[in-house]
Amino acid sequence: MIELDADGNDDTDHYFGTGCAAKAAGWTQKKITDDVKRVNGAKAAAEEKRLFTLWKLENFQTEDTQEVMKMTGLRYTELMREFRAELRRCLP
């Protein structure tokens, strides 16, 4: 059985490989691949931003990056290096 929406359409997600997705959408496989990479990159960047904010709150009780830089005496690139090193130590 397949769950249907109010209009009687299949109400499940459909997963395609890039070749089939391109054919189904009428696009090129390169466009599908490029779009997937772009979306995945945006998701990763958003997750890093979220974790950076949580890290600042936990360690410095503020979300303000400039304030954290003043507290630590670190430049932005150094602060990000510290954050990413701690993130690598904490994540499985």
C-alpha positions in Angstrom: 0.0 0.0 0.0 1.1 3.6 -0.7 0.0 6.5 1.4 -1.8 9.1 -0.7 -2.3 12.9 -0.1 -5.6 14.7 -0.3 -5.5 14.8 -4.1 -4.8 11.1 -4.4 -1.1 11.5 -5.3 1.7 9.3 -3.9 2.7 11.0 -0.6 6.1 9.5 -0.2 9.6 10.8 -1.0 11.2 9.5 -4.1 15.0 9.0 -4.3 16.8 9.0 -7.6 20.4 8.7 -8.7 21.8 11.7 -10.4 21.2 10.2 -13.9 17.6 9.3 -13.2 16.9 12.6 -11.4 18.2 14.5 -14.3 16.0 12.6 -16.7 13.0 13.0 -14.4 13.5 16.8 -14.0 14.6 17.4 -17.6 18.0 18.7 -16.5 21.5 17.6 -17.1 23.3 15.2 -14.7 26.0 17.9 -14.1 23.3 20.4 -13.0 21.9 17.8 -10.5 25.4 17.0 -9.2 26.3 20.7 -8.9 23.0 21.4 -7.1 23.5 18.6 -4.6 27.1 19.8 -3.9 25.8 23.3 -3.3 23.0 22.2 -1.0 25.3 19.9 1.0 27.9 22.7 1.3 25.2 25.1 2.5 23.9 22.6 5.1 27.5 22.0 6.4 28.1 25.7 6.6 24.8 26.3 8.5 25.7 23.4 10.9 29.1 24.8 11.6 27.6 28.2 12.3 25.1 26.7 14.7 27.9 24.8 16.5 30.1 27.8 16.6 27.4 29.8 18.3 26.8 27.1 20.9 30.5 26.8 21.5 30.8 30.6 22.1 27.8 30.5 24.5 29.2 27.5 26.4 32.7 28.8 26.7 32.3 32.6 26.8 28.6 33.2 27.7 28.1 35.3 24.6 27.2 34.8 21.0 29.2 37.9 19.9 32.3 36.8 18.0 33.9 40.3 18.4 33.4 40.1 22.2 35.0 36.6 22.3 37.9 37.9 20.2 38.5 40.7 22.8 38.2 38.2 25.7 40.8 35.8 24.2 43.0 38.2 22.3 42.6 36.0 19.2 42.1 37.1 15.7 39.1 35.5 13.9 41.1 32.9 12.0 42.8 31.9 15.3 39.5 31.7 17.0 38.0 29.5 14.3 41.1 27.3 14.4 40.5 26.8 18.1 36.8 26.1 17.6 37.5 23.6 14.8 40.2 21.8 16.8 37.8 21.4 19.7 35.0 20.3 17.4 37.2 17.6 15.9 38.1 16.4 19.5 34.4 16.2 20.5 32.7 14.8 17.4 32.8 11.0 16.7 
